[in-house]
Amino acid sequence: MLHFESDYIQGAHPAILEALAKTNFVAQSGYGADCWCESAKEKIRTACDAPDADIFFLVGGTQANATVIDSMLYKYEGVFAAVTGHINGHEAGAVEAAGIKVLPLPQHEGKIFAAELSDALQTYHADDNREHMIRPGMVYISHPTEYGTLYTKQELEDISKICRSYNIPLFMDGARLGYAIACPESDLTLPDIAALCDVFYIGGTKCGALCGEAVVFPRHGAPAHFFTLVKQHGALLAKGRLLGVQFDTLFTDNLYFDICSNAVRTAQMLRAGLREKGYPFFIETVTNQIFVVVENRKLQELNTRVCSGFWEKADDNHTVIRFATSWATTEEDVKALLEII
């Protein structure tokens, strides 16, 4: 079987495994109070051009989203997200289980539009009955989006400006952030994101690590007792060194962005091959996620040899599936898939 169903189906980059083995018997304090976590934080601060950033290593994306949002909002506040946003549809209600309501906005190829965000905020604040309503307290976006699309720098600037005018934080889910930044078409850099967002995280799980996400508050803005809330949400690893070693390795010699570039390059190769064979795309993307419309009969055949991700029904006879490349995808993998198709 060929595996293209997601970008976290392999273990970890060999350099990470080597570093974990090499440091295995070095005794260090737990819960992130180790030398590798400190080294990784300094490297991330440098990469973000954010010398005052507060950085925390959490075990996974769902825990990162739930913990960050819960730590920054009161129970009478909600978080704006695209209706297709991960926190709204794919995290089993983790944010709402903590008592925070998700406030869905229309999605446009996975993105929210600044104008619609502004309208929603104006509508709330103009409503004389707003004390009976959930107060908008945060804006959540994913970059890349769940549809593999990218925010432009101008789009992020516009959303950030609105958030700051209403004094609400802008939170970026960066589970696949490395793949976004690695795209030649992207005009957003890590320092841009640090400058325009109030909190974001750098995904490790989907980008070459065994597990882990680096949550960044770029201007020394971590909520009070955030560490305690991380533990309360089950997102604190006792052997925090495991995350520190991984991120320290990923942010040494540009490894993180180099391996993410591989996913983008192999996705471009696959995308070109699919287009040549006449497969229609559900949506045009430039990242490592490719959404293709396939006849149901063809999909049944394909499923005997290739693992892909179900996305949604296109109609009674067609299905939208997702192929995802990763840091570990090879050109040979892509050629084999194209031969099967």
C-alpha positions in Angstrom: 0.0 0.0 0.0 1.0 3.6 -0.7 0.2 6.0 2.0 -0.9 9.6 1.1 -3.7 9.9 3.6 -1.9 12.4 5.9 1.4 14.1 6.7 2.0 12.4 10.0 2.0 8.7 9.0 5.8 8.3 9.3 7.7 8.5 12.6 10.3 11.2 12.7 13.1 12.6 10.7 16.3 10.5 11.2 18.2 13.5 12.7 15.6 13.7 15.5 15.9 10.0 16.2 19.7 10.3 16.2 19.5 13.3 18.6 17.1 11.4 21.0 19.4 8.4 21.0 22.5 10.5 21.6 21.0 12.4 24.5 19.1 9.4 26.0 21.3 8.9 29.1 21.9 12.6 29.9 20.0 13.3 33.1 18.0 16.5 33.0 15.1 18.0 35.0 11.5 17.3 33.8 8.6 19.3 32.5 10.6 21.4 30.1 13.2 22.6 32.5 16.0 21.0 30.5 18.9 22.4 28.4 17.4 21.3 25.1 14.1 23.1 25.7 16.0 26.3 26.5 18.2 25.9 23.5 15.1 25.3 21.2 13.3 28.3 22.6 16.3 30.6 21.8 16.5 29.2 18.3 12.8 29.8 17.8 13.0 33.3 19.1 15.7 34.0 16.6 13.8 32.5 13.7 10.7 34.5 14.7 12.7 37.7 15.3 10.9 37.8 18.6 13.5 38.0 21.4 10.9 38.5 24.1 8.7 35.6 23.1 7.3 33.2 25.7 7.5 29.7 24.3 5.9 26.5 25.6 6.2 22.9 24.2 2.9 21.0 24.2 2.2 17.5 23.1 -0.2 17.9 20.3 -2.4 20.3 18.2 -5.7 19.6 19.8 -4.2 20.2 23.2 -2.5 23.4 22.0 -5.7 24.8 20.6 -7.8 24.0 23.6 -5.2 25.1 26.1 -4.4 28.4 24.4 -8.1 29.4 23.9 -9.1 28.3 27.4 -6.3 30.3 28.9 -7.1 33.6 27.1 -10.9 33.7 27.3 -13.5 34.0 30.0 -16.4 31.5 30.1 -18.7 34.2 28.7 -16.5 34.7 25.6 -16.3 32.9 22.4 -13.8 32.4 19.6 -14.4 33.3 15.9 -13.3 30.6 13.5 -14.1 29.6 9.9 -16.9 27.1 9.8 -14.4 24.7 8.4 -11.8 25.6 11.1 -10.2 22.7 12.9 -11.6 23.7 16.3 -15.1 23.8 14.9 -15.2 20.5 13.1 -12.4 18.1 13.8 -11.4 18.2 17.5 -14.4 16.5 19.1 -15.6 19.8 20.7 -12.4 20.1 22.8 -12.6 23.9 23.0 -16.3 23.8 23.8 -15.8 21.1 26.4 -13.8 23.7 28.3 -16.8 26.0 28.3 -15.7 28.2 25.4 -18.2 28.6 22.5 -16.9 28.5 18.9 -18.4 31.3 16.8 -18.4 30.1 13.1 -17.8 32.6 10.3 -18.3 31.9 6.6 -15.3 30.2 4.9 -13.8 31.1 1.6 -11.6 28.2 0.5 -10.9 27.7 4.2 -10.2 31.3 5.0 -12.1 34.0 6.8 -12.5 37.5 5.3 -11.6 40.6 7.3 -14.7 42.4 6.1 -17.0 39.6 7.4 -15.1 39.5 10.7 -15.5 43.3 11.0 -19.2 43.0 10.3 -19.7 40.3 12.9 -17.9 42.4 15.6 -19.8 45.5 14.7 -23.1 43.6 14.8 -22.4 42.3 18.3 -21.3 45.6 19.7 -24.3 47.4 18.2 -26.8 45.0 19.7 -28.5 46.3 22.8 -29.0 42.7 23.9 -25.4 41.8 23.8 -25.2 41.1 27.5 -27.4 38.1 26.8 -25.0 36.9 24.2 -21.5 35.3 24.1 -18.9 38.0 23.7 -16.4 37.6 20.9 -13.1 37.3 22.6 -10.6 35.9 20.1 -10.1 35.1 16.4 -8.7 31.7 15.4 -7.3 31.0 11.9 -5.3 28.1 10.4 -2.3 28.7 8.2 -2.4 26.8 5.9 -6.1 26.3 6.2 -7.8 23.0 6.4 -8.2 23.3 2.6 -4.5 23.8 2.1 -4.9 27.4 1.2 -2.7 30.3 2.4 -3.4 33.7 3.9 -1.5 36.5 2.2 0.4 39.0 4.2 -2.2 41.7 3.3 -5.0 39.4 4.5 -3.3 38.7 7.8 -2.5 42.4 8.3 -6.2 43.3 7.7 -7.4 40.6 10.2 -4.8 41.7 12.7 -5.8 45.3 12.4 -9.4 44.5 13.2 -8.4 42.3 16.2 -6.3 45.1 17.6 -9.0 47.7 17.1 -11.3 45.6 19.2 -8.5 44.5 21.6 -9.0 40.8 21.0 -6.2 38.3 20.4 -5.5 36.7 17.0 -4.5 33.1 17.3 -2.9 31.1 14.4 -3.1 27.3 14.3 0.3 26.4 12.8 0.0 22.6 12.8 1.3 22.7 9.2 3.0 26.1 9.4 6.3 24.8 8.0 4.5 23.7 4.8 2.9 27.1 4.4 6.2 29.0 4.8 8.0 26.6 2.5 5.7 27.4 -0.4 7.3 29.7 -3.0 3.9 31.4 -3.5 3.7 32.5 0.2 4.6 36.0 1.1 4.3 35.4 4.9 7.4 34.8 6.9 7.8 33.6 10.5 8.7 37.1 11.7 5.6 38.5 9.9 3.4 36.0 11.7 5.1 36.8 15.0 4.5 40.5 14.4 0.8 40.2 13.4 -0.4 37.4 15.7 -0.8 37.5 19.5 -0.2 33.8 19.8 0.5 31.0 17.3 2.2 27.6 17.3 4.8 25.9 15.2 3.7 22.4 14.3 6.0 19.5 14.9 3.7 16.5 14.7 2.9 17.0 11.1 6.3 18.4 10.1 8.9 15.8 11.0 8.7 15.4 14.8 7.4 12.3 16.6 5.0 14.7 18.4 4.9 18.2 19.8 3.9 21.8 19.0 5.8 25.0 20.0 3.3 27.6 21.3 4.7 31.1 20.8 3.5 34.3 22.6 5.7 36.6 20.6 5.6 39.7 22.8 6.1 38.1 26.3 2.3 37.8 26.4 1.6 34.4 27.9 -1.5 34.4 30.2 -0.9 34.1 33.9 -0.3 30.6 35.1 -0.2 29.3 31.5 2.1 26.4 32.6 -0.4 25.3 35.1 -3.2 25.3 32.6 -1.0 23.3 30.2 -0.8 20.6 32.8 -4.5 20.9 33.6 -5.3 20.2 29.9 -3.0 17.1 29.9 -0.7 18.8 27.4 2.4 18.8 29.6 5.0 16.1 29.1 6.9 15.0 32.2 9.8 14.1 30.0 9.7 17.5 28.4 13.2 16.9 27.0 11.7 14.7 24.3 10.0 17.8 22.8 13.0 20.1 23.5 15.4 17.7 21.7 13.1 17.5 18.7 12.5 21.3 18.3 16.2 22.0 19.0 17.1 19.6 16.1 14.4 21.0 13.8 15.6 24.6 14.3 19.3 23.7 13.7 20.7 24.5 10.3 17.2 25.3 8.8 16.2 21.6 9.0 12.5 22.4 9.7 12.0 24.4 6.5 14.3 22.2 4.4 12.2 19.1 5.1 8.9 21.0 4.7 10.1 22.1 1.3 10.3 18.4 0.3 6.6 18.1 1.0 5.8 21.1 -1.2 8.1 19.9 -4.0 6.6 16.4 -4.1 3.1 17.8 -3.9 3.9 20.0 -7.0 5.1 16.9 -8.8 1.9 15.0 -7.9 -0.3 17.9 -8.7 1.2 18.2 -12.2 0.8 14.5 -12.8 -2.9 14.5 -11.8 -3.6 17.5 -14.0 -1.9 15.8 -16.9 -4.1 12.7 -16.4 -7.2 14.9 -16.4 -8.3 14.6 -12.8 -10.4 17.6 -11.7 -9.3 19.5 -8.5 -11.9 20.3 -5.9 -9.8 23.3 -5.0 -6.5 24.8 -6.2 -3.8 24.6 -3.6 -0.1 25.2 -3.5 0.7 23.4 -0.2 1.2 19.7 0.5 -2.6 19.0 0.5 -4.2 18.1 -2.8 -8.0 17.7 -3.2 -9.1 15.6 -6.1 -12.5 14.6 -7.4 -12.7 10.9 -8.2 -15.4 8.6 -9.6 -16.6 6.3 -6.9 -15.9 3.2 -9.0 -12.4 4.4 -9.5 -12.0 5.2 -5.8 -12.9 1.6 -4.9 -10.1 0.3 -7.1 -7.7 2.9 -5.8 -8.5 2.0 -2.2 -7.0 -1.5 -2.7 -3.6 0.0 -3.4 -3.5 3.5 -2.0 -4.5 5.1 1.3 -6.0 8.6 0.7 -8.1 10.8 2.9 -11.9 11.0 2.4 -13.0 14.6 2.3 -16.6 14.9 1.2 -19.1 13.6 -1.3 -19.0 15.7 -4.6 -22.2 14.1 -5.8 -23.8 10.6 -6.0 -21.1 9.3 -8.3 -18.0 11.2 -7.2 -16.0 11.8 -4.0 -13.5 14.4 -3.0 -10.4 12.8 -1.6 -7.2 14.3 -0.2 -3.6 13.3 -1.0 -1.1 14.7 1.4 2.6 14.7 0.9 5.0 15.1 3.8 8.6 15.7 4.8 9.2 12.0 4.2 7.5 11.6 0.8 9.9 10.6 -2.0 9.7 11.2 -5.8 9.5 7.4 -6.1 6.3 7.4 -4.0 4.7 10.0 -6.2 5.7 8.2 -9.4 4.2 5.0 -8.0 0.9 6.7 -7.2 0.7 8.3 -10.6 1.3 4.9 -12.2 -1.5 3.4 -10.2 -3.9 6.2 -11.0 
